[in-house]
Amino acid sequence: MNNLASPFIMVIFGASGDLTSRKLIPALFKLYCNGLFPEKFVILGVSRTYFSDESFRDKMHKNLESTIIDSKEKYCLSSFVSNIFYFAMDTRDEHVYSLLSSKLEEFTGKLEIAPNYLFYLATPPNMYSEICKSLAKESLQKEKPGKYWRRIIVEKPYGKDISSAKDLDKVFTGIFKESQIYRIDHYLGKETVQNILVFRFSNGIFEPLWNRNYINYVEITAVEKLGVLDRAGYYDGAGALRDMVQNHLMQLLGIMAMEPPAKFNEQMFRDEVHKVIESLRPITEEDVSQYVVRGQYVSPSDNNTVKGYRDENGINPDSRTETFVAMKLFIDNWRWSGVPFFIRTGKAMPTKVSEIVIHFNSTPYELFEKQCTGLYCNKLIIRILPDEGIVLEFGLKEPGSSFEVRQVSMDFKYDSLSEGKRLPEAYERLLLDCIMGDPMLYSRTDTVEASWKFLDPVLKSWENDENNPLYGYPVGTWGPIEQEKLMTDGRTWTNPCKNLTNNKDYCLL
């Protein structure tokens, strides 16, 4: 194997949960099979649920068997699982962290490696502060640059509002240095999201058009077909704005609208993303109804067997939690002044899809019959998932004697670059980056706070104004029709289909 990383021990708090078995362990396994791990490493699962090393390994082994794609991975499975261990402890009890510290020292002694520790918080957010403080009491956060490192990965959400985000940040930065804190957003680990940067900054034909002079408006959509399923306990206290907008969509907006960094390194890249979020035109509590539409999915009138949100198990029957949010935003800077950005997320939609649509200005004068001008027919569609790729739509002459214009498209499928190989999962890239000490694709604390600062008035308006509407929309539709009011001057929402290039399924609300 290529020893690209130094030997390490990864401690996963909340290891008995779904995130560990469904995302983290499979991602680590793929990295191992691709020769990206050092020869010596340990993955230590920590949780209150009792497992022996053997029983936890058996559980992970069974989960991984379904992910194996070739004989190479089948060969690697047993050796990978042998590096997994388990330590049962109540993470709320600060007194048992001394036992965890001794366990880690035992591993470093047996393996004869430096005590490089990576802590992963795969726990409910209300556990973050307690775990960090308990780690600090055992000095497990202290590192010695050049000798050994200590890092911590934090799952979203990073607080519930600006106040709680700042409180959480005080805990983290009071114990860890900013360079040790990795706030993970799996959207930034997606190959197609990273490809937006390459697409913009390596092609001279697009970057000159990437501004207010040529772009009329931009849509960012990230919707899911399923409802809340087994996430009711978390979701009813969070909602779509906290669950998707504050992190995923803000990050996509930042990457799509950022200025080119002077150098492509983690500081300058994250500086430019931060500038975009800081440049968002504030929305006051009084203006929320003008710029934001929220909704909640309901059972269709013609099918009572389909559950609405309030019918889901564990949901308050009077819940006013939003499962859909559409927003109209403006970025007040030189590049984007006057260009509206529309972001939208929701559950129980017709399909699962995430994409960015850039609508270019039309020609100033209509020369040809059936030329499309009013609806801004030149579009660039960047599909993040599924069916990842890019489509450019433009007008060409219909065959025949007249000059009738027809909309056509050029498309690129991202998997054509991989020559039949699978695209790596987001967690694979992000976990490897953290192990290697590269925080570029992780959120920085000032950007997280800037995002909360922008969205806080929206949350306060919903909480304080009972007259602020929550619109119902039937399961399997594109959300409440009231989102139309955000669109002006002939603009319309793009409702994508699952297949990127099936243009007939791009229909208007």
Secondary structure as the mmCIF struct_conf table of DSSP 4:
data_model
#
loop_
_struct_conf.conf_type_id
_struct_conf.id
_struct_conf.beg_label_comp_id
_struct_conf.beg_label_asym_id
_struct_conf.beg_label_seq_id
_struct_conf.end_label_comp_id
_struct_conf.end_label_asym_id
_struct_conf.end_label_seq_id
BEND BEND1 ALA A 5 ALA A 5
STRN STRN1 PHE A 8 PHE A 13
TURN_TY1_P TURN_TY1_P1 GLY A 14 SER A 16
BEND BEND2 GLY A 17 GLY A 17
HELX_RH_AL_P HELX_RH_AL_P1 ASP A 18 LEU A 19
HELX_RH_PI_P HELX_RH_PI_P1 THR A 20 LEU A 24
HELX_RH_AL_P HELX_RH_AL_P2 ILE A 25 CYS A 33
TURN_TY1_P TURN_TY1_P2 ASN A 34 GLY A 35
BEND BEND3 PHE A 37 PHE A 37
BEND BEND4 GLU A 39 LYS A 40
STRN STRN2 PHE A 41 SER A 47
BEND BEND5 ARG A 48 THR A 49
HELX_RH_AL_P HELX_RH_AL_P3 ASP A 53 GLU A 65
TURN_TY1_P TURN_TY1_P3 SER A 66 THR A 67
BEND BEND6 ASP A 70 ASP A 70
HELX_RH_AL_P HELX_RH_AL_P4 SER A 71 VAL A 81
TURN_TY1_P TURN_TY1_P4 SER A 82 ASN A 83
STRN STRN3 ILE A 84 ALA A 88
TURN_TY1_P TURN_TY1_P5 THR A 91 ARG A 92
HELX_RH_3T_P HELX_RH_3T_P1 GLU A 94 VAL A 96
HELX_RH_AL_P HELX_RH_AL_P5 TYR A 97 LEU A 111
TURN_TY1_P TURN_TY1_P6 GLU A 112 GLU A 112
STRN STRN4 TYR A 117 LEU A 121
BEND BEND7 THR A 123 THR A 123
HELX_RH_3T_P HELX_RH_3T_P2 PRO A 125 MET A 127
HELX_RH_AL_P HELX_RH_AL_P6 TYR A 128 LYS A 137
TURN_TY1_P TURN_TY1_P7 GLU A 138 GLN A 141
STRN STRN5 LYS A 144 LYS A 144
TURN_TY1_P TURN_TY1_P8 PRO A 145 LYS A 147
STRN STRN6 TYR A 148 TYR A 148
STRN STRN7 ARG A 150 VAL A 154
HELX_LH_PP_P HELX_LH_PP_P1 GLU A 155 GLU A 155
BEND BEND8 LYS A 156 LYS A 156
HELX_LH_PP_P HELX_LH_PP_P2 PRO A 157 PRO A 157
BEND BEND9 LYS A 160 ASP A 161
HELX_RH_AL_P HELX_RH_AL_P7 ILE A 162 ILE A 175
BEND BEND10 PHE A 176 PHE A 176
HELX_RH_3T_P HELX_RH_3T_P3 GLU A 178 GLN A 180
STRN STRN8 ILE A 181 ARG A 183
HELX_RH_3T_P HELX_RH_3T_P4 HIS A 186 GLY A 189
BEND BEND11 LYS A 190 LYS A 190
HELX_RH_AL_P HELX_RH_AL_P8 GLU A 191 PHE A 201
BEND BEND12 SER A 202 SER A 202
TURN_TY1_P TURN_TY1_P9 GLY A 204 PHE A 206
HELX_RH_3T_P HELX_RH_3T_P5 GLU A 207 LEU A 209
BEND BEND13 TRP A 210 ASN A 211
TURN_TY1_P TURN_TY1_P10 ARG A 212 TYR A 214
STRN STRN9 ILE A 215 VAL A 223
BEND BEND14 LYS A 225 LEU A 226
HELX_RH_3T_P HELX_RH_3T_P6 LEU A 229 ARG A 231
HELX_RH_AL_P HELX_RH_AL_P9 ALA A 232 TYR A 235
TURN_TY1_P TURN_TY1_P11 ASP A 236 ALA A 238
HELX_RH_AL_P HELX_RH_AL_P10 GLY A 239 ALA A 240
HELX_RH_PI_P HELX_RH_PI_P2 LEU A 241 LEU A 249
HELX_RH_AL_P HELX_RH_AL_P11 MET A 250 ALA A 257
HELX_LH_PP_P HELX_LH_PP_P3 MET A 258 PRO A 261
BEND BEND15 ALA A 262 LYS A 263
BEND BEND16 ASN A 265 ASN A 265
HELX_RH_AL_P HELX_RH_AL_P12 GLU A 266 GLU A 278
TURN_TY1_P TURN_TY1_P12 SER A 279 SER A 279
STRN STRN10 LEU A 280 LEU A 280
HELX_LH_PP_P HELX_LH_PP_P4 ARG A 281 PRO A 282
HELX_RH_3T_P HELX_RH_3T_P7 GLU A 285 ASP A 287
HELX_RH_AL_P HELX_RH_AL_P13 VAL A 288 TYR A 291
STRN STRN11 VAL A 292 VAL A 298
TURN_TY1_P TURN_TY1_P13 SER A 301 ASP A 302
TURN_TY1_P TURN_TY1_P14 ASN A 304 THR A 305
BEND BEND17 VAL A 306 VAL A 306
HELX_LH_PP_P HELX_LH_PP_P5 LYS A 307 GLY A 308
HELX_RH_3T_P HELX_RH_3T_P8 TYR A 309 ASP A 311
BEND BEND18 GLU A 312 GLU A 312
TURN_TY1_P TURN_TY1_P15 ASN A 313 GLY A 314
TURN_TY1_P TURN_TY1_P16 PRO A 317 ASP A 318
BEND BEND19 THR A 323 THR A 323
STRN STRN12 PHE A 324 PHE A 330
STRN STRN13 ILE A 331 ILE A 331
BEND BEND20 ASN A 333 ASN A 333
TURN_TY1_P TURN_TY1_P17 TRP A 334 GLY A 338
STRN STRN14 PRO A 340 GLY A 346
BEND BEND21 LYS A 347 ALA A 348
BEND BEND22 PRO A 350 THR A 351
STRN STRN15 VAL A 353 PHE A 360
HELX_LH_PP_P HELX_LH_PP_P6 ASN A 361 THR A 363
BEND BEND23 PRO A 364 TYR A 365
BEND BEND24 PHE A 368 PHE A 368
STRN STRN16 GLU A 369 GLU A 369
TURN_TY1_P TURN_TY1_P18 LYS A 370 LYS A 370
TURN_TY1_P TURN_TY1_P19 GLY A 374 LEU A 375
STRN STRN17 LYS A 379 LEU A 385
BEND BEND25 PRO A 386 ASP A 387
STRN STRN18 GLY A 389 LYS A 397
HELX_LH_PP_P HELX_LH_PP_P7 GLU A 398 GLU A 398
BEND BEND26 PRO A 399 SER A 402
STRN STRN19 GLU A 404 GLU A 404
STRN STRN20 VAL A 405 LYS A 413
HELX_RH_3T_P HELX_RH_3T_P9 TYR A 414 LEU A 417
TURN_TY1_P TURN_TY1_P20 SER A 418 GLY A 420
HELX_LH_PP_P HELX_LH_PP_P8 LYS A 421 GLU A 425
HELX_RH_AL_P HELX_RH_AL_P14 ALA A 426 MET A 436
TURN_TY1_P TURN_TY1_P21 GLY A 437 GLY A 437
TURN_TY1_P TURN_TY1_P22 MET A 440 LEU A 441
BEND BEND27 TYR A 442 TYR A 442
STRN STRN21 SER A 443 SER A 443
HELX_RH_AL_P HELX_RH_AL_P15 THR A 445 ASN A 464
TURN_TY1_P TURN_TY1_P23 GLU A 466 ASN A 467
BEND BEND28 ASN A 468 ASN A 468
STRN STRN22 TYR A 471 PRO A 474
TURN_TY1_P TURN_TY1_P24 VAL A 475 GLY A 476
BEND BEND29 THR A 477 GLY A 479
HELX_RH_3T_P HELX_RH_3T_P10 ILE A 481 LEU A 486
TURN_TY1_P TURN_TY1_P25 ASP A 489 GLY A 490
STRN STRN23 ASN A 495 ASN A 495
BEND BEND30 LYS A 498 ASN A 499
TURN_TY1_P TURN_TY1_P26 LEU A 500 THR A 501
HELX_RH_3T_P HELX_RH_3T_P11 ASN A 503 ASP A 505
STRN STRN24 CYS A 507 CYS A 507
#
